[in-house]
């Protein structure tokens, strides 16, 4: 997949060893719904962002998190990022300390 590829979310599932299968779909409502379904089923999906492709999964599913680490070949000592739709959703999972509150006050688009 090239950086200029306009493909949408691609589901990656473990097949054997370090290989994964992909299903690349254009970014349309059906593809977004399919990616959401795949995430709900525990799969990891590749999705485009403004600058790079991201690898996403359900952050509340331990098996899905393990799958992301495995796909990335990343040690568990190197943390993953988590995306939230807004500050309220984030605060449902974490209690930000003062420094983090200040950061969100300045940089969060959903203050």
DABEL-V398931 format. One record per helix or strand of 3 or more residues. SS is the DSSP state (2 for helix, 1 for strand). FROM is the first residue (numbers start at 1). TO is the last residue. Records with the same first field share a line. If there is no record, write none. Layout:
# DABEL-V398931
SS->FROM-TO / FROM-TO
This chain:
# DABEL-V398931
1->7-16 / 19-26 / 44-48 / 53-56
2->29-40 / 62-72 / 87-91 / 98-107
